[in-house]
């Protein structure tokens, strides 16, 4: 019996990012869902079947790092990738210390993200370097 493919979940308030990544992941044959806010995501129940969460750092209301902390407490096996368009010196080390698999700066290479997500879903360690 085949196991159901894990869901890739994105939360980003930028609609162009949501649309572009939806095309990328669906074209690659991955199950994908995107949300405009962390609150919408948490209310949806989608994290119960998620294998990978991609979260933007800066969003209205709940920020990505706050969402990461909630997910770490409620879904400890969920692997998280944090993305950001801003050069916030504190965000990357906090994300990595909080257990993120990777921190990517926008604009990032879409194929690099796709390969990173595939590795996460296959439970492989990413090739990205984590700060010490």
Contact map, one row per residue, 1 for C-alpha under 8 A:
111000000000000000000000000000000000000000000000000000000000000000000000000000000000000000000000000000000000000000000000000000000000
111100000000000000000000000000000000000000000000000000000000000000000000000000000000000000000000000000000000000000000000000000000000
111110000000000000000000000000000000000000000000000000000000000000000000000000000000000000000000000000000000000000000000000000000000
011111000000000000000000000000000000000000000000000000000000000000000000000000000000000000000000000000000000000000000000000000000000
001111100000000000000000000001100000000000000000000000000000000000000000000000000000000000000000000000000000000000000000000000000000
000111110000000000000000000000100000000000000000111100000000000000000000000000000000000000000000000000000000000000000000100000000000
000011111000000000000000000001111000000000000100111100000000000000000000000000000000000000000000000000000000000000000000000000000000
000001111100000000000000000001111000000000000000011111000000000000000000000000000000000000000000000000000000000000001000000000000000
000000111110000000000000000000011110000000000110010111000000000000000000000000000000000000000000000000000000000000000000000000000000
000000011111000001000000000000011110000000000000000011100000000000000000000000000000000000000000000000000000000000000000000000000000
000000001111100001000000000000000111110010000000000011110000000000000000000000000000000000000000000000000000000000000000000000000000
000000000111111011000000000000000111100000000000000000110010000000000000000000000000000000000000000000000000000000000000000000000000
000000000011111000000000000000000011100000000000000000010011000000000000000000000000000000000000000000000000000000000000000000000000
000000000001111111000000000000000001000000000000000000000000000000000000000000000000000000000000000000000000000000000000000000000000
000000000001111111100000000000000001000000000000000000000000000000000000000000000000000000000000000000000000000000000000000000000000
000000000000011111110000000000000000000000000000000000000000000000000000000000000000000000000000000000000000000000000000000000000000
000000000001011111111000000000000000000000000000000000000000000000000000000000000000000000000000000000000000000000000000000000000000
000000000111011111111100000000000110000000000000000000000000000000000000000000000000000000000000000000000000000000000000000000000000
000000000000001111111110000000000000000000000000000000000000000000000000000000000000000000000000000000000000000000000000000000000000
000000000000000111111111000000000000000000000000000000000000000000000000000000000000000000000000000000000000000000000000000000000000
000000000000000011111111100000000000000000000000000000000000000000000000000000000000000000000000000000000000010000000000000000000000
000000000000000001111111110000011100000000000000000000000000000000000000000000000000000000000000000000000000000000000000000000000000
000000000000000000111111111000000000000000000000000000000000000000000000000000000000000000000000000000000000000000000000000000000000
000000000000000000011111111100000000000000000000000000000000000000000000000000000000000000000000000000000000010001000000000000000000
000000000000000000001111111111110000000000000000000000000000000000000000000000000000000000000000000000000000000001000000000000000000
000000000000000000000111111111110000000000000000000000000000000000000000000000000000000000000000000000000000000000000000000000000000
000000000000000000000011111111000000000000000000000000000000000000000000000000000000000000000000000000000000000000000000000000000000
000000000000000000000001111111000000000000000000000000000000000000000000000000000000000000000000000000000000000000000000000000000000
000000000000000000000000111111100000000000000000000000000000000000000000000000000000000000000000000000000000000000000000000000000000
000010110000000000000000111111110000000000000000000000000000000000000000000000000000000000000000000000000000000000000000000000000000
000011110000000000000000110011111000000000000000000000000000000000000000000000000000000000000000000000000000000000000000000000000000
000000111100000000000100110001111100000000000000000000000000000000000000000000000000000000000000000000000000000000000000000000000000
000000111100000000000100000000111110000000000000000000000000000000000000000000000000000000000000000000000000000000000000000000000000
000000001111000001000100000000011111000000000000000000000000000000000000000000000000000000000000000000000000000000000000000000000000
000000001111100001000000000000001111110110000000000000000000000000000000000000000000000000000000000000000000000000000000000000000000
000000000011111000000000000000000111110100000000000000000000000000000000000000000000000000000000000000000000000000000000000000000000
000000000011100000000000000000000011111110000000000000000011010000000000000000000000000000000000000000000000000000000000000000000000
000000000010000000000000000000000011111111000000000000000000011100100000000000000000000000000000000000000000000000000000000000000000
000000000000000000000000000000000000111111100000000000000000010000000000000000000000000000000000000000000000000000000000000000000000
000000000000000000000000000000000011111111110000000000000000000000000000000000000000000000000000000000000000000000000000000000000000
000000000010000000000000000000000010111111111110000000000000000000000000000000000000000000000000000000000000000000000000000000000000
000000000000000000000000000000000000011111111110000000000000000000000000000000000000000000000000000000000000000000000000000000000000
000000000000000000000000000000000000001111111000000000000000000000000000000000000000000000000000000000000000000000000000000000000000
000000000000000000000000000000000000000111111110000000000000000000000000000000000000000000000000000000000000000000000000000000000000
000000000000000000000000000000000000000011111111000000000000000000000000000000000000000000000000000000000000000000000000000000000000
000000101000000000000000000000000000000011011111110000000000000000000000000000000000000000000000000000000000000000000000000000000000
000000001000000000000000000000000000000011011111110000000000000000000000001000000000000000000000000000000000000000000000000000000000
000000000000000000000000000000000000000000001111110000000000000000000000001000000000000000000000000000000000000000000000000000000000
000001100000000000000000000000000000000000000111111000000000000000000000000000000000000000000000000000000000000000000000000000000000
000001111000000000000000000000000000000000000111111110000000000000000000000001000000000000000000000000000000000000000000000000000000
000001110000000000000000000000000000000000000000111110000000000000000000000001100000000000000000000000000000000000000001100000000000
000001111000000000000000000000000000000000000000011111000000000000000000000001111000000000000000000000000000000000001001100000000000
000000011110000000000000000000000000000000000000011111100000000000000000000001111000000000000000000000000000000000000000000000000000
000000011110000000000000000000000000000000000000000111110000000000000000000000011110000000000000000000000000000000000000000000000000
000000000111000000000000000000000000000000000000000011111000000100110000000000011110000000000000000000000000000000000000000000000000
000000000011100000000000000000000000000000000000000001111110001100000000000000000111000000000000000000000000000000000000000000000000
000000000000000000000000000000000000000000000000000000111110001110000000000000000111000000100000000000000000000000000000000000000000
000000000000000000000000000000000000000000000000000000011111001100000000000000000001000000000000000000000000000000000000000000000000
000000000001100000000000000000000000100000000000000000011111111100000000000000000000000000000000000000000000000000000000000000000000
000000000000100000000000000000000000100000000000000000000111111000000000000000000000000000000000000000000000000000000000000000000000
000000000000000000000000000000000000000000000000000000000011111000000000000000000000000000000000000000000000000000000000000000000000
000000000000000000000000000000000000111000000000000000000011111101100000000000000000000000000000000000000000000000000000000000000000
000000000000000000000000000000000000010000000000000000011111111111100000000000000000000000000000000000000000000000000000000000000000
000000000000000000000000000000000000010000000000000000111110011111110000000000000100000000000000000000000000000000000000000000000000
000000000000000000000000000000000000000000000000000000001000001111111000000000000000000000100110000000000000000000000000000000000000
000000000000000000000000000000000000000000000000000000000000011111111100000000000000000000000000000000000000000000000000000000000000
000000000000000000000000000000000000010000000000000000100000011111111110000000000000000000000000000000000000000000000000000000000000
000000000000000000000000000000000000000000000000000000100000000111111111000000010000000000000010010000000000000000000000000000000000
000000000000000000000000000000000000000000000000000000000000000011111111100000000000000000000000010000000000000000000000000000000000
000000000000000000000000000000000000000000000000000000000000000001111111110000000000000000000000000000000000000000000000000000000000
000000000000000000000000000000000000000000000000000000000000000000111111111101000000000000000000000000000000000000000000000000000000
000000000000000000000000000000000000000000000000000000000000000000011111111111000000000000000000011000000000000000000000000000000000
000000000000000000000000000000000000000000000000000000000000000000001111111100000000000000000000000000000000000000000000000000000000
000000000000000000000000000000000000000000000000000000000000000000000111111100000000000000000000000000000000000000000000000000000000
000000000000000000000000000000000000000000000011000000000000000000000011111111000000000000000000000000000000000000000000000000000000
000000000000000000000000000000000000000000000000000000000000000000000011111111000000000000000000000000000000000000000000000000000000
000000000000000000000000000000000000000000000000000000000000000000000001001111100000000000000000000000000000000000000000000000000000
000000000000000000000000000000000000000000000000011110000000000000000011001111110000000000000000000000000000000000000000000000000000
000000000000000000000000000000000000000000000000001110000000000000000000000011111000000000000000001110000000000000000001000000000000
000000000000000000000000000000000000000000000000000111100000000000010000000001111100000000000000001111000000000000000000000000000000
000000000000000000000000000000000000000000000000000111100000000000000000000000111110000000000000000111110000000000000000000000000000
000000000000000000000000000000000000000000000000000001111000000100000000000000011111000000000010000101110000000000000000000000000000
000000000000000000000000000000000000000000000000000001111000000000000000000000001111100000000000000000111100000000000000000000000000
000000000000000000000000000000000000000000000000000000011100000000000000000000000111111000000000000000111100000000000000000000000000
000000000000000000000000000000000000000000000000000000000000000000000000000000000011111000000000000000001110000000000000000000000000
000000000000000000000000000000000000000000000000000000000000000000000000000000000001111100000000000000001100000000000000000000000000
000000000000000000000000000000000000000000000000000000000000000000000000000000000001111110000000000000000000000000000000000000000000
000000000000000000000000000000000000000000000000000000000000000000000000000000000000011111110000000000000000000000000000000000000000
000000000000000000000000000000000000000000000000000000000000000000000000000000000000001111111000000000000000000000000000000000000000
000000000000000000000000000000000000000000000000000000000000000000000000000000000000000111111100000000000000000000000000000000000000
000000000000000000000000000000000000000000000000000000001000000010000000000000000000000111111110000000000000000000000000000000000000
000000000000000000000000000000000000000000000000000000000000000000000000000000000000000111111111000000100000000000000000000000000000
000000000000000000000000000000000000000000000000000000000000000000000000000000000000000011111111100000000000000000000000000000000010
000000000000000000000000000000000000000000000000000000000000000010000000000000000000000001111111110000000000000000000000000000000000
000000000000000000000000000000000000000000000000000000000000000010010000000000000100000000111111111100100000000000000000000000000000
000000000000000000000000000000000000000000000000000000000000000000000000000000000000000000011111111111100000000000000000000000000110
000000000000000000000000000000000000000000000000000000000000000000000000000000000000000000001111111100000000000000000000000000000000
000000000000000000000000000000000000000000000000000000000000000000011001000000000000000000000111111100000000000000000000000000000000
000000000000000000000000000000000000000000000000000000000000000000000001000000110000000000000011111110000000000000000000000000000000
000000000000000000000000000000000000000000000000000000000000000000000000000000111100000000000011111111100000000000000000000000000000
000000000000000000000000000000000000000000000000000000000000000000000000000000111000000000000001001111100000000000000000000001000000
000000000000000000000000000000000000000000000000000000000000000000000000000000011100000000000001000111110000000000000000000001011100
000000000000000000000000000000000000000000000000000000000000000000000000000000001111000000010011000111111000000000000000000000000000
000000000000000000000000000000000000000000000000000000000000000000000000000000001111000000000000000001111101000000000000000000000000
000000000000000000000000000000000000000000000000000000000000000000000000000000000011110000000000000000111111000000000000000000000000
000000000000000000000000000000000000000000000000000000000000000000000000000000000011110000000000000000011111000000000000000000000000
000000000000000000000000000000000000000000000000000000000000000000000000000000000000100000000000000000001111100000000000000000000000
000000000000000000000000000000000000000000000000000000000000000000000000000000000000000000000000000000011111110110000000000000000000
000000000000000000000000000000000000000000000000000000000000000000000000000000000000000000000000000000000011111110000000000000000000
000000000000000000001001000000000000000000000000000000000000000000000000000000000000000000000000000000000001111111000000000000000000
000000000000000000000000000000000000000000000000000000000000000000000000000000000000000000000000000000000000111111100000000000000000
000000000000000000000000000000000000000000000000000000000000000000000000000000000000000000000000000000000001111111110000000000000000
000000000000000000000000000000000000000000000000000000000000000000000000000000000000000000000000000000000001111111111000000000000000
000000000000000000000001100000000000000000000000000000000000000000000000000000000000000000000000000000000000011111111100000000000000
000000000000000000000000000000000000000000000000000000000000000000000000000000000000000000000000000000000000001111111110000000000000
000000000000000000000000000000000000000000000000000000000000000000000000000000000000000000000000000000000000000111111111000001100000
000000010000000000000000000000000000000000000000000100000000000000000000000000000000000000000000000000000000000011111111100000000000
000000000000000000000000000000000000000000000000000000000000000000000000000000000000000000000000000000000000000001111111110000000000
000000000000000000000000000000000000000000000000000000000000000000000000000000000000000000000000000000000000000000111111111111000000
000000000000000000000000000000000000000000000000001100000000000000000000000000100000000000000000000000000000000000011111111111000000
000001000000000000000000000000000000000000000000001100000000000000000000000000000000000000000000000000000000000000001111111100000000
000000000000000000000000000000000000000000000000000000000000000000000000000000000000000000000000000000000000000000000111111100000000
000000000000000000000000000000000000000000000000000000000000000000000000000000000000000000000000000000000000000000000011111110000000
000000000000000000000000000000000000000000000000000000000000000000000000000000000000000000000000000000000000000000000011111111000000
000000000000000000000000000000000000000000000000000000000000000000000000000000000000000000000000000000000000000000000011001111100000
000000000000000000000000000000000000000000000000000000000000000000000000000000000000000000000000000011000000000000010011000111110000
000000000000000000000000000000000000000000000000000000000000000000000000000000000000000000000000000000000000000000010000000011111000
000000000000000000000000000000000000000000000000000000000000000000000000000000000000000000000000000001000000000000000000000001111100
000000000000000000000000000000000000000000000000000000000000000000000000000000000000000000000000000001000000000000000000000000111110
000000000000000000000000000000000000000000000000000000000000000000000000000000000000000000000001000001000000000000000000000000011111
000000000000000000000000000000000000000000000000000000000000000000000000000000000000000000001001000000000000000000000000000000001111
000000000000000000000000000000000000000000000000000000000000000000000000000000000000000000000000000000000000000000000000000000000111
